[in-house]
């Protein structure tokens, strides 16, 4: 079974959790009445208990999926303590918590993540989303946390962060995801000769509003994990890339070229050369050959 067909239909699965829902609200600023503690997560929520337990199940199953794809041993410590996940039934509840716990800026956001090594946190709310959409957003944000914290904690380029976050997000109820739209956008880019050369794209900043950048990033990771020849080496590539990357603790969401310059300290060319070197060592092909194969895959598959 390929990674494409191993969809993250996690909440729907009947899963027994080694945890129970208990009353919460013991921490200042926390307004969630229910709590489920699992092996890797501390999940607090104000949605109904049965639904909340499903989200806790989703967290653990997504964690297992990430570990398998990136070849992280079950004994590895990805983060210290538990990853705190807070899920609010309304924006009002979310804002009340966020303003006390993390300030006015957080309260005005659409949800936020702090991928720190000690007790990382993900805070989201349901308002304006159905439960499937919130599940997909949770998987997306968990991918960022896992990618940042497993192995060496260093900066990972935007195409990898957003490509993999979308990959796992789309695998959860793909019929209700942005999968079809992203396929169409990626195919239009390739067919129209408008893809960004990987020599630029692999070190490029692109903001959340750059939908074509996101589509290209997703499509690259889709090819990497969908190809029989390449998919088993994906974890090795990411791990080796992190090993060779300069020390850069803390997740940095790249939104502008200035952000990228600050993170890489003027070493954009070196950053690409490092990725290309690791890619060739792991996959046995050049970035140029990979790029050509990816384009053929997009045209034939999408």
Backbone as a ProteinNet text record, in pm:
[ID]
protein_1_A
[PRIMARY]
XXXXXXXXXXXXXXXXXXXXXXXXXXXXXXXXXXXXXXXXXXXXXXXXXXXXXXXXXXXXXXXXXXXXXXXXXXXXXXXXXXXXXXXXXXXXXXXXXXXXXXXXXXXXXXXXXXXXXXXXXXXXXXXXXXXXXXXXXXXXXXXXXXXXXXXXXXXXXXXXXXXXXXXXXXXXXXXXXXXXXXXXXXXXXXXXXXXXXXXXXXXXXXXXXXXXXXXXXXXXXXXXXXXXXXXXXXXXXXXXXXXXXXXXXXXXXXXXXXXXXXXXXXXXXXXXXXXXXXXXXXXXXXXXXXXXXXXXXXXXXX
[TERTIARY]
85.3	0	88	61.6	144.5	104.2	193.8	163.2	40.7	20.8	-95.6	-224.6	-227.4	-350.2	-362.3	-251.1	-256.3	-305	-426.7	-482.5	-499.2	-486.1	-499.7	-646.1	-726.1	-865.4	-866.3	-814.9	-776.4	-888.5	-963.4	-1065.7	-1173.9	-1198.1	-1304.1	-1269.4	-1141.6	-1101.6	-1136.8	-1178.3	-1207	-1075.1	-1037.8	-908.8	-925.4	-855.2	-858.7	-743.3	-775.4	-672.1	-635.4	-508.9	-464.5	-478	-599.7	-625	-774.5	-814.3	-955.2	-977.9	-1099.9	-1134.4	-1163.9	-1097.5	-1117	-1139.9	-1191.1	-1210.5	-1076.4	-1068.8	-944.1	-961.8	-905.7	-922.5	-838.4	-728.8	-646.7	-539.4	-514.7	-411.9	-476.8	-409.1	-459.8	-480.4	-598.5	-626.2	-678.2	-686.8	-735.4	-885.6	-960.9	-1105.5	-1163.9	-1081.3	-1130.5	-1177.1	-1299.9	-1350.8	-1308.6	-1254.9	-1221.3	-1074.3	-1023.7	-881.9	-858.6	-773.4	-728.7	-575.9	-511.5	-365.2	-326.4	-245.8	-198.5	-47.1	13.4	157.9	239.1	200.7	279.2	206.7	76.9	-3	-84.9	-108	-199.8	-304.2	-421.4	-522.9	-635.1	-656.3	-766.4	-864.4	-994.8	-1092.7	-1224.2	-1298.2	-1431.1	-1539.7	-1498.8	-1596.6	-1649.8	-1760.1	-1813	-1708.2	-1711.9	-1608.5	-1583.4	-1689.9	-1669.6	-1588	-1617.7	-1544.4	-1402	-1386.1	-1252.7	-1162.5	-1219.7	-1139.3	-1095.1	-1178.3	-1139.2	-1020.2	-1017.3	-901.6	-774.7	-785.5	-668.8	-618.8	-711.8	-674.1	-603.3	-655.3	-594.7	-449.8	-423.8	-288.2	-190.4	-225.8	-135.2	-115	-219.9	-206.4	-126.6	-143.8	-62	84.9	110.8	247.7	311.1	236.4	286.8	315.5	228	247.4	374.2	392.9	514.1	638.6	634.6	749.5	784.5	682.4	706.4	767.1	709.7	757.3	899.1	927	1058.6	1155.1	1112.8	1199.3	1255.9	1166.3	1202.8	1169.7	1267.2	1240.7	1137.2	1063	959.9	1019.7	1148.2	1214.9	1269.3	1266	1321.4	1235.7	1300.3	1230	1223.2	1108.5	1092.6	1081.6	1006.7	999.5	997.6	1031.2	1032.8	895.3	846.9	715.2	607.1	494.1	382	363.3	316.1	274.2	133.4	116.3	-13.5	-96	-215.1	-308	-435.2	-473	-592.3	-688.8	-810.4	-910.3	-1036.4	-1068.4	-1182	-1300.6	-1419.3	-1541.4	-1580.4	-1524.6	-1559.2	-1438.9	-1444.6	-1336.9	-1333.6	-1449.8	-1454.4	-1376.3	-1396.6	-1321.5	-1172.4	-1140.1	-999.7	-935.8	-1005.3	-950.5	-930.5	-1024.2	-1010.3	-885.6	-866	-747.2	-619.7	-616.7	-494.3	-449.6	-543.2	-506.3	-439.2	-483.6	-424.1	-291.7	-291.2	-174.8	-62.4	-95.7	8	-4	-94.8	-98.5	-202.3	-222.1	-325.5	-303	-177.7	-148.6	-196.7	-174.2	-220.1	-371.6	-437.5	-583.7	-645.6	-575.5	-627.6	-596.7	-518.3	-477.3	-586.8	-563	-656.3	-615.9	-532.9	-473.8	-323	-252.3	-107	-38	91.8	175	305.4	353.7	484.9	565.4	644.3	717.9	849.1	839.2	957.8	987.6	1112.9	1154.5	1085.3	1066.4	998.6	850.6	766.1	621.3	571.6	585.4	531.4	379.8	323.9	181.3	117.6	-5.2	-86.7	-222.4	-266.8	-393.7	-480.3	-598.6	-687.9	-831.7	-918.6	-1060	-1147.1	-1270.9	-1361.1	-1441.7	-1459.6	-1548.7	-1518.7	-1622.1	-1605.4	-1551.9	-1531.4	-1478.9	-1564	-1579.8	-1641.1	-1531.1	-1568.3	-1469.5	-1362.9	-1399.2	-1298.2	-1193.9	-1238.5	-1143.7	-1051.9	-1106.8	-1023	-923.9	-966.1	-875.3	-759.4	-790.5	-686.1	-589.7	-642.7	-556.9	-467.7	-523	-445	-330.8	-359.3	-254.4	-147.8	-190.3	-96.8	-1.6	-58	24.8	112.2	60.9	142.2	261.8	244.2	355.9	467.9	432.5	533.9	609.4	536.7	599.2	693.8	646.5	727	851.3	833.4	947	1053.4	1008.9	1103.8	1181.1	1115.8	1173.4	1236.8	1203	1267.8	1410.4	1498.7	1638.9	1698.5	1789.6	1854.1	1755.6	1747	1652.3	1715.6	1684.2	1740.5	1631.2	1664.4	1572.4	1554.9	1429.8	1399.1	1335.4	1374	1327	1176.4	1121.3	976.7	914.8	980.6	919.7	900.4	992.4	977.9	870.7	874.3	775.7	633.7	609.6	474.2	436.5	533.7	504	455.8	528.5	489.2	364.4	349.8	230.2	104.8	110.9	-2.5	-20.4	88.9	81.9	0.5	35	-36.9	-178.5	-194.4	-327.9	-421.7	-374.9	-459.3	-492	-406.7	-430.9	-545	-583.9	-695.7	-822.9	-910.5	-1030.4	-995.1	-920.2	-874.3	-988.2	-1104.8	-1217.6	-1269.6	-1231.9	-1276.1	-1157.9	-1049.6	-930.2	-912.4	-800.6	-765.8	-684.2	-690.6	-609.9	-637	-763.5	-796.6	-747.3	-766.7	-722.4	-569.8	-499.4	-353.2	-299.5	-363.5	-323.8	-338.3	-452.7	-477.8	-376.6	-344.6	-250.4	-110.3	-69.5	63.9	74.5	-29.8	-28.2	-24.4	-98.5	-96.6	42.3	110.7	246.3	341	335.2	425.8	391.1	263.6	220.2	251.9	239.3	264.8	410	498	639.1	664.4	578.8	588.2	633.1	682.1	734.6	860.4	887.3	1007.4	1122.4	1232.9	1347	1383.6	1412.1	1438.2	1560.7	1652.6	1769	1726.4	1615.2	1560.5	1455.8	1368.8	1253.1	1292.6	1397.6	1437.7	1494.4	1525	1572.6	1488.2	1370.2	1287.3	1183.9	1156.8	1046.7	919.1	809.7	679.8	575.6	493.9	397.2	274.4	189.7	68.3	-25.5	-16.4	-102.1	-52	67.3	124.5	74.5	-44.5	-107.7	-31.3	28.3	104.6	235	294	411.8	378.5	265.5	221.3	190.5	128.5	96	223.2	324	449	518.2	518.7	581.5	512.2	379	305.4	335.6	335	354.9	491.6	593.5	727.4	729.2	666.7	665	572.4	467.5	379.6	456.7	540.2	621.7	724.8	789.4	892.2	835.7	715.3	657.5	569.9	532.2	448.3	526.3	652	736	792.1	776.5	829.6	980.1	1046.1	1191.8	1238.7	1160.8	1206.2	1150.2	1028.5	957.8	1027.4	1097.8	1161.3	1285.8	1327.1	1447.1	1413	1285	1243.4	1291.6	1270.5	1313.5	1463.5	1539.6	1685.9	1728.3	1660.8	1694.3	1673.5	1557.2	1527.4	1620	1643.5	1731.3	1873.7	1924.3	2060.9	2071.4	1967	1966.3	1970.7	1896.7	1897.6	2033.4	2097.6	2228.9	2331.4	2322.9	2423.4	2389.5	2267.9	2227	2294.3	2314.9	2371.3	2275.3	2328.5	2243.7	2147	2019.1	1918.8	1796.2	1797.1	1685.9	1566.8	1450.8	1327.7	1269.7	1142	1073.7	1063.6	1100.9	1090.1	998.5	881.8	789	834.1	883.9	937.8	824.5	815.5	709.7	764	885.2	941.2	1085.5	1139.1	1281.1	1372.7	1330.9	1412.5	1422.3	1310.7	1312.7	1410.9	1407.2	1495.4	1641.3	1669	1806	1856.5	1767	1805.4	1834.8	1751.9	1768.9	1896.1	1918	2031.3	2158.9	2148.5	2264.6	2344.3	2270.9	2337.2	2395.2	2359.6	2419.1	2320.3	2244.6	2143	2204.7	2311.7	2375.3	2430.9	2489.3	2540.6	2426	2313.3	2198.5	2146.7	2138.7	2094.8	2197.5	2325.7	2430.9	2427	2398.2	2389.2	2270.9	2156.5	2041.4	2070.6	2131.9	2161.7	2260	2359.7	2459	2395.2	2312.7	2245.5	2148.5	2076.4	1980.2	2048.4	2160.3	2234.8	2287	2335	2388.9	2280.8	2161.4	2053.3	1979.8	1943.3	1859.8	1938.9	2064.7	2147.3	2121.8	2044.7	2020.1	2041	2065.5	2086	1952.2	1959.1	1837.8	1775.5	1857.7	1807.4	1728.2	1779.6	1709	1579.4	1585.4	1465.5	1359.9	1403	1309.4	1240.3	1318.5	1261.3	1162.4	1197.8	1107.7	980.6	994.2	877.3	779.4	829.6	742.4	670	740.5	675	567	594.8	498.5	372.5	390.9	276.7	188.2	247	169.8	99.2	163.6	104.6	3	16.6	-64.7	-178.8	-154.6	-256.2	-352.7
-119.8	0	123.7	216.5	335.9	438	537.1	644.2	722.5	730.4	801.6	736	600.6	531.4	509.3	527.7	513.7	645.3	681.7	810.9	816.7	939.3	959.6	974.9	871	872.5	824	908.3	862.8	867.7	976	989.6	885.7	844.9	749.7	609.3	583.9	449.9	426.4	305.2	270.5	243.5	335.4	325.6	335.4	250.9	256.6	341.6	447.9	536.2	495.2	504.1	479.1	608.4	663.6	790	805.4	896.8	925	1073.7	1113.8	1255.6	1293.9	1399.2	1443.6	1593.5	1643.8	1788.3	1857.8	1972.4	2046.1	2181.4	2284.6	2419.6	2449.5	2376	2399	2503.9	2535.9	2633.8	2769.1	2873.8	3008.7	3033.8	3084.3	3117.7	3003	2882.8	2768.1	2757	2751.9	2749.1	2620.5	2519.6	2393.7	2304.3	2255.9	2175	2029.1	1982.2	1840.4	1822.7	1704.6	1677.7	1529.1	1496.7	1360.1	1362.3	1280.3	1270.4	1137.2	1142.6	1022.2	1012.6	923.2	900.2	1025	1094.8	1208.8	1342.7	1340.6	1462.8	1484.8	1611.8	1654.5	1740.3	1681.9	1745.7	1801.4	1932.1	1995.4	2050.3	2043.1	2079.5	2120.8	2203.4	2242.5	2187.2	2108.2	2036.2	1919.7	1854.3	1741.9	1634.1	1567.1	1469.6	1361.7	1306.5	1200.5	1250.9	1372.7	1431.8	1465	1515.2	1547.5	1425.7	1312.6	1189.6	1148.1	1177.7	1148.9	1231.3	1357.9	1442.6	1389.8	1342.3	1286	1161.9	1079.7	962.9	1004.9	1109.8	1163.1	1203.8	1270.5	1315.6	1199	1093.8	980.4	906.9	891.9	821.5	902.9	1034.9	1119.2	1112.1	1111.8	1098.9	968.8	860.2	731.8	738.1	806.7	821.6	900.3	1011.6	1091.3	1007.4	932.9	851.9	749.5	692.5	592.7	655.2	765.9	830.1	883	944.3	1004.1	911.2	786.2	683	723.8	768.8	806.8	689.3	631.8	515.9	546.9	445.6	465	507.2	478.4	514.3	657.3	721.2	857.2	957	1057.5	1165	1283.7	1302.7	1411.7	1545.3	1546.2	1664.2	1618.6	1709.5	1677.6	1704.4	1609.6	1623.8	1588.4	1659.6	1636.4	1756.6	1729.7	1838	1877.8	2002.3	2051.6	2088.3	2032.1	2065.2	2119.7	2240.9	2303.4	2332.6	2277.3	2288.1	2351.7	2469.7	2543.5	2534	2528.5	2516.2	2646.8	2759.4	2888.9	2981.9	3081.1	3180.6	3261.2	3285.4	3362.2	3292.4	3161.7	3085.3	3088.8	3069.9	3074.7	3208.2	3318.6	3451.3	3477.8	3431.2	3451.9	3380.4	3257.3	3183.7	3248.5	3274.3	3323.5	3456.3	3546	3677.8	3667.6	3573	3554.2	3478	3372.1	3283.8	3334.8	3398	3433.1	3572.8	3655.6	3795.6	3828.2	3959.6	4008.7	3964.6	3959.3	3917.6	3776.6	3687.2	3549.6	3542.7	3626.9	3625.7	3666.8	3747.2	3794.2	3698.5	3596	3503.7	3402.2	3322.7	3216	3083.4	3089.6	2969.7	2982.5	2913.3	2928.7	2805	2798.3	2685.7	2738.5	2674.4	2705	2574.6	2546.3	2419.9	2425.1	2439.5	2442.2	2300.5	2277.5	2142.3	2095.3	2184.9	2149.9	2185.3	2083.3	2103	2197	2157.4	2241.1	2254.1	2353.8	2379.1	2412.4	2364.3	2394.1	2441.4	2557.7	2614.2	2648.8	2587.7	2606.4	2620.1	2663.1	2672	2627.4	2593.5	2533.2	2634.5	2753.3	2851.9	2867.2	2853.7	2870.3	2748.1	2639.1	2516.7	2398.5	2300.5	2177.4	2093.5	1982.6	1905.3	1844.2	1804.8	1749.4	1855.7	1977.8	2085	2110.6	2111.4	2133.7	2019.2	1896.9	1782.9	1800.9	1849.4	1870.5	1980.4	2087.4	2196.1	2144.7	2062.2	2006.4	1919.9	1835.7	1752.9	1840.3	1944.7	2037.3	2097.6	2147.7	2211.6	2110.7	1991.7	1887.6	1850.7	1853.2	1824.1	1924.8	2053.1	2156	2128.2	2094.9	2068.1	1948.8	1840.3	1718.5	1742.1	1805.4	1831.1	1916.3	2015.4	2104.1	2033.8	1945.3	1895.8	1757.6	1674.2	1542.4	1555.2	1474.3	1483.6	1615.1	1666.9	1793.5	1908.2	1997.6	2108.3	2224.9	2234.2	2338.1	2391.5	2500	2555.8	2459.1	2437.3	2357.2	2449.6	2434.5	2526	2516.9	2626.9	2640.2	2531.7	2494.5	2396.2	2262.5	2226.3	2101.7	2114.2	2221.9	2241.8	2241.1	2326	2339.6	2224.4	2170	2055.6	1935.8	1900.3	1785.3	1813.6	1937.4	1970.4	1953	1995.4	1976.3	1829.5	1759	1617.6	1538.9	1553.4	1480.2	1535.1	1664.6	1725.1	1668	1661.8	1615.6	1466.9	1390.7	1247	1216	1313.8	1295.8	1345.1	1252.9	1285	1366.2	1306.1	1381.3	1440.1	1374.9	1426	1558.7	1592.5	1719.4	1813.4	1787.4	1869.9	1956.7	2028.6	2110.3	2030.7	1898.3	1811.9	1837.5	1837.3	1854	1989	2093.4	2225.4	2231.5	2170.3	2173.4	2095.1	1983.1	1907.8	1993.1	2060.6	2143.4	2256.6	2317.4	2428.5	2381.1	2267.1	2214.6	2176.3	2115.5	2076.6	2199	2302.6	2425.6	2488.5	2482.7	2536.9	2461.9	2328.9	2247.7	2262.9	2252	2259.6	2395.9	2500.5	2635.2	2678.2	2588.7	2623.3	2730.6	2735.4	2841.6	2791.8	2670.3	2623.4	2700.7	2714.5	2784.7	2684.5	2715.7	2622.7	2584.6	2457.5	2411.8	2479.4	2522.6	2593.3	2719.3	2777.8	2894.7	2854.2	2763	2729.7	2664.5	2585.6	2514	2605.9	2728.5	2823.6	2949.9	2941.8	3059.9	3076.3	3200.9	3231.8	3245.3	3189.8	3218.4	3222.6	3328.1	3349.4	3260.3	3252	3169.9	3208.9	3332.4	3377.1	3331.9	3273.8	3227.2	3085	3074.1	2943.8	2856.3	2917.4	2839.1	2787.5	2867.1	2818.8	2699.2	2707	2595	2472.3	2493.3	2380.6	2312.8	2391.7	2331.5	2256.6	2313.6	2246.4	2113.8	2114.6	1990.1	1887	1931.1	1838.5	1770.8	1844.1	1785.2	1675.2	1700.5	1597.1	1482.5	1511.5	1406.1	1311.9	1367.2	1284.3	1205.3	1270.3	1202.9	1082	1095.3	987.3	894	936	852.8	763.1	796	715.5	594.9	475.5	354.7	364.1	428.5	440.3	536.5	639.9	747.8	743.6	690.1	714.2	658.1	546.8	487.2	563.4	660.5	736.8	876.3	907.1	1041.1	1074.9	983	1007	1027.6	946.7	959.6	1096.4	1143.1	1273.3	1385	1387.3	1494	1487.2	1367.5	1352.6	1397.6	1356.6	1394.4	1543	1599.6	1743.6	1820.4	1771.3	1836.5	1821.6	1707.1	1686	1784.6	1812.7	1897.2	2046.3	2078.7	2219.1	2292.6	2423.4	2502.1	2503.8	2524.6	2533.7	2651	2625.7	2732.1	2683.8	2698	2651	2744.9	2687.7	2765.9	2773.3	2745.9	2749.8	2893.5	2917.7	3050.3	3039.2	3103.2	3100.1	3203.1	3156	3245	3308.9	3441.3	3512.7	3609.6	3657.5	3757	3721	3773.8	3752.9	3799	3902.8	3951.4	3846.1	3775	3666.5	3558	3520.4	3415	3456.5	3581.1	3631.1	3628.7	3665.2	3665.4	3523.6	3427.4	3290.2	3228	3248.8	3183.5	3266.7	3388.6	3475.8	3489.8	3513.1	3538.6	3417.2	3297.8	3176.4	3098.9	3169.7	3104.3	3002.7	3041.7	2949.5	2827	2847.4	2734.8	2645.5	2708.3	2632.1	2540	2589.7	2503.9	2394.8	2431.7	2333.7	2220.7	2255.3	2153.5	2059.7	2115.9	2031.5	1941.7	1998.9	1921.8	1809.4	1838.3	1736.5	1621.7	1656.3	1552.8	1474.6	1544.2	1477.5	1374.3	1412.9	1320.3	1200.5	1225.5	1116.3	1016.8	1064.8	977.5	911.5	988.7	937.1	884.7	926	876.7	945.5	1055.1	1131.3	1279	1356.2	1498.8	1569.6	1690.6	1770.9	1796.8	1816.5	1842.1	1722.3	1601.5	1481.2	1462.9	1489	1482.6	1580.2	1700.6	1802.5	1758.5	1698.2	1650.8	1536.8	1444.2	1332.8	1382.5	1479.4	1535.6	1596	1669.8	1730.9	1624.2	1518.3	1410.5	1344.8	1328.5	1269.6	1356.3	1486.3	1576.8	1566.8	1570.6	1566	1432.7	1325	1191.5	1155.8	1214	1171.7	1266.8	1396.2	1494.4	1524.7
0	0	0	-92.5	-103.4	0.9	19.6	114.3	70.3	-61.7	-112.8	-66.2	-61.8	-23.9	125.2	197.5	343	403	371.3	412.3	563	611.9	755.4	793.5	770.5	815.2	958.6	1046.5	1179.1	1280.3	1279.5	1382.1	1363.7	1239.2	1212.1	1259.4	1282.3	1324	1470.4	1502	1641.3	1710.1	1801	1865.8	2016.3	2087.8	2232.7	2281.7	2355.3	2407.8	2549	2577.9	2715.1	2794	2794.1	2862.4	2881.5	2967.8	2991.3	2992	2959.1	2962.7	3106.5	3152.3	3289.3	3289.9	3398.1	3409.9	3409.6	3341.1	3332.6	3399.2	3335.3	3387.5	3508.8	3529	3647.2	3622.7	3493.5	3462.2	3435.9	3474.5	3452.6	3303.7	3269	3129.9	3048.1	3102.4	3029.4	3049.8	2940.9	2950.1	2893.7	2871.1	2817.5	2932.4	2926.1	3037.4	3034	2920.1	2907.8	2871.4	2905.5	2883.3	2860.4	2763.9	2739.2	2731	2808.5	2806.9	2742.9	2639.9	2571.5	2586.1	2514.9	2528.4	2494.6	2388.8	2341.9	2352.2	2386.6	2379.7	2506.4	2534.9	2640.1	2570.2	2546.5	2463.4	2550.6	2542.5	2613.4	2510.3	2541.6	2440.7	2505.1	2430.7	2475.1	2383.7	2284.1	2202.1	2284.5	2243.5	2321.5	2345.3	2462.8	2500.1	2395.2	2336.5	2237.6	2118.7	2074.3	1962.3	2003.8	2125.8	2175.4	2183.6	2228.3	2233	2092.9	1993.8	1856	1812	1854.7	1821.8	1888.3	2010.5	2079.1	2005.4	1957.3	1878.1	1750.5	1688.2	1566.7	1590.8	1703	1733.8	1739.1	1811.4	1824.8	1693	1615.5	1488.6	1388.1	1390.8	1304.7	1346.5	1475.5	1527	1475.5	1480	1431.1	1281.7	1208.2	1064.3	1035	1104.6	1085.3	1114.8	1224.2	1264.5	1157.3	1095.1	991.2	866.9	821.5	699.1	715.9	831.2	852.3	924.9	943.8	1001.8	1138	1223.3	1359	1450.6	1520.7	1607.1	1714.6	1753.5	1856	1989.6	2008.8	2133.8	2133.3	2017.3	2006.6	2082.8	2139.1	2207.8	2112.2	2050.6	1954.3	2027.4	2138	2224.1	2368.9	2457.8	2600.6	2660.8	2739.6	2799.2	2699.1	2705.5	2614.8	2522.7	2403.3	2314.7	2356.1	2398.1	2439.8	2315.9	2305.7	2197.6	2260.7	2224	2278.8	2165	2175	2070.2	2127.8	2079.6	2132	2036.4	2093.8	2013.9	1946.9	1990.9	1931	1932.7	1847.9	1844.3	1973.8	2032.9	2156.4	2267.1	2281.4	2382.1	2352.2	2224.9	2182	2218.2	2187.4	2211.5	2360.2	2443	2587.6	2639.1	2593.9	2636.9	2583.8	2453.3	2389.6	2447.1	2476.4	2527.5	2663.8	2746.5	2879	2867.8	2789	2785	2696.4	2584.3	2487.8	2429.9	2480.3	2440.4	2335.3	2314.4	2224.1	2080.5	2038.4	1901.5	1873.8	1968.7	1952.5	1948	2027.7	2032.9	1900.6	1822.5	1694.5	1580.1	1606	1500.7	1471.7	1368.7	1334.8	1396	1499.6	1558.8	1550.7	1637.4	1636.8	1693.6	1665.5	1705.9	1763	1869.1	1924.1	1929.3	1823.1	1817.4	1896.6	2026.4	2111.4	2159.5	2197.1	2235	2363.1	2457.2	2582.2	2572.4	2577.6	2578.5	2468.6	2342.4	2234.2	2247.3	2180.1	2193.7	2059	2040.2	1922.7	1973.9	1929.6	1976.9	1855.5	1846.5	1732.3	1779.8	1689.3	1725.4	1608.5	1638.7	1542.1	1462	1511.5	1448.2	1299.3	1217.6	1074.4	1003.7	1074.8	1014.5	1058.9	971.7	1019.8	1084.7	1146.4	1221.4	1131.3	1010.6	919.4	887.2	863.8	833.3	951.8	1072	1189.2	1206.8	1178.4	1184.8	1086.3	967	865.7	909.2	966.6	1016.1	1128.5	1216.1	1326.5	1273.8	1175.7	1115.3	1051	980.9	916.2	1019.2	1129.4	1231.7	1305.9	1329.3	1393.2	1306.8	1175.2	1084.5	1105	1115.5	1140.2	1270.2	1375.4	1505	1494.9	1435.5	1426.3	1340.8	1224.3	1136	1203.4	1278.1	1343.7	1453.9	1527.3	1652.6	1645.6	1547.2	1546.9	1494.4	1551.4	1512.9	1557.9	1480.7	1511.2	1490.6	1587.4	1578.4	1504	1375	1289.5	1196.7	1129.7	1031.7	914.7	875.2	756.5	653.6	530	426.1	405.4	357.4	345.9	259.2	151.1	60.7	130.7	219.5	294.1	401.3	476.9	582.9	526.4	427.7	375.6	283	212.4	126.7	206.5	311.5	393.1	476	524.9	602.4	517.9	392.1	302.6	265.5	246.2	208.8	310.7	438.6	542.3	560.2	548.2	559.1	453.2	327.9	217.8	228.4	294.2	306.1	402.4	482.7	575.7	506.9	470.9	394.4	269.4	176.6	58.7	-24.1	-20.6	-98.9	-44.6	77.1	136.3	161.4	95.6	110.8	-13.6	-16.6	-132.6	-233.6	-226.4	-312.2	-460	-498.4	-640.8	-692.2	-614.3	-655.1	-668	-573.9	-577.3	-696	-728	-847.2	-973	-984.9	-1102.8	-1113.1	-999.5	-1000.6	-1036.6	-981	-1012	-1159.7	-1211.3	-1352.8	-1443.3	-1406.1	-1485.6	-1486	-1372.7	-1365.3	-1458.7	-1452.8	-1535.7	-1683.2	-1714.7	-1854.7	-1914	-1834	-1884.4	-1874	-1826.1	-1812.3	-1708.7	-1604.6	-1504.9	-1367.3	-1359.8	-1230.8	-1196.1	-1068.1	-1024	-1020.1	-1082.5	-1081.2	-938.9	-916	-779.9	-719.1	-802.1	-749	-675.7	-716.8	-648.5	-544.9	-585.4	-502.8	-371.2	-371.8	-251	-142.7	-176.5	-75.7	-74.9	-134.8	-154.6	-44.3	-12.6	78.5	-2.6	49.4	-10.6	99.8	100.4	208.5	191.4	294.3	285.8	172.5	124.4	15	-121.7	-127	-254.1	-280.9	-336.3	-354.7	-454.2	-555.2	-651.7	-590	-501.2	-429.9	-342.6	-274	-190.9	-275.7	-392.4	-480.6	-530.6	-565.5	-612.4	-499	-380.1	-265.5	-235.8	-232.4	-208	-316.4	-441.7	-552.7	-545.9	-504.1	-490.7	-385.4	-270.3	-166.1	-204.8	-279.9	-329.5	-421	-507.2	-595.9	-517.1	-420.9	-341.2	-267	-213.7	-134	-217.1	-338.2	-423.1	-516.2	-541	-629.3	-554.7	-611.9	-548.6	-529	-623.5	-618.6	-510.7	-484.1	-397.6	-256.4	-237.4	-112	11.8	-1.4	116.1	161	81.7	116	170.2	178.1	218.2	358.6	451.9	589.3	599.9	527	529.2	476.4	371.9	314.5	416.2	479.4	575	695.4	747.2	863.2	831.5	715.8	678.8	652.2	592.7	567.8	699	799.2	929.9	997.4	980.4	1040.9	987.3	857.9	795.1	798.9	840.7	844.3	959.6	944.8	1055	1173.2	1291.8	1409.9	1394.7	1414.3	1407.9	1484.2	1614	1694.2	1681.3	1698	1694.2	1555.4	1543	1414.5	1365.3	1242.5	1182.8	1062.2	1069.9	957.6	855.7	742.5	641.2	562	567.1	496.7	392.2	410	318.9	287	177.9	148.5	261.6	334.2	446.4	555.8	580.8	679.3	638.2	511.1	462.6	473.7	438.2	447.2	591	682.9	824.1	873	833.8	879.3	822.7	695.1	629.1	632.4	683.7	699.7	569.7	461	334	267	312.2	256.9	170.2	87	5.2	-90	-157.5	-251.2	-179.1	-63.7	14.3	61.4	93.6	139.8	30.6	-93	-202.1	-229.7	-230.1	-257.1	-155	-30.1	74.8	47.7	10.9	-20.8	-140.8	-244.4	-365.1	-335	-251.7	-215.6	-137.7	-40	39.1	-47.6	-135.2	-222.1	-310.3	-371.3	-459.3	-380.5	-259.4	-176.9	-136.8	-107	-60.4	-176.1	-276.5	-385.6	-504.5	-516.1	-626.4	-759.2	-758.8	-880.9	-850.5	-954.9	-937.1	-917.9	-868.2	-853.1	-990	-1091.2	-1226.4	-1279.1	-1255.5	-1300	-1220.7	-1090.3	-1007	-1057.1	-1091.2	-1138.6	-1267.2	-1358.1	-1484.3	-1460.8	-1371.8	-1341.2	-1274.1	-1185.3	-1116.3	-1216.8	-1313.6	-1413.7	-1495.4	-1532.1	-1605.9	-1520.6	-1393.1	-1299.3	-1290.1	-1279.4	-1268.8	-1392.7	-1509	-1632.1	-1651.6	-1605.9	-1624.4	-1518	-1398	-1283.2	-1251.7	-1265.3	-1225.9	-1341.3
[MASK]
++++++++++++++++++++++++++++++++++++++++++++++++++++++++++++++++++++++++++++++++++++++++++++++++++++++++++++++++++++++++++++++++++++++++++++++++++++++++++++++++++++++++++++++++++++++++++++++++++++++++++++++++++++++++++++++++++++++++++++++++++++++++++++++++++++++++++++++++++++++++++++++++++++++++++++++

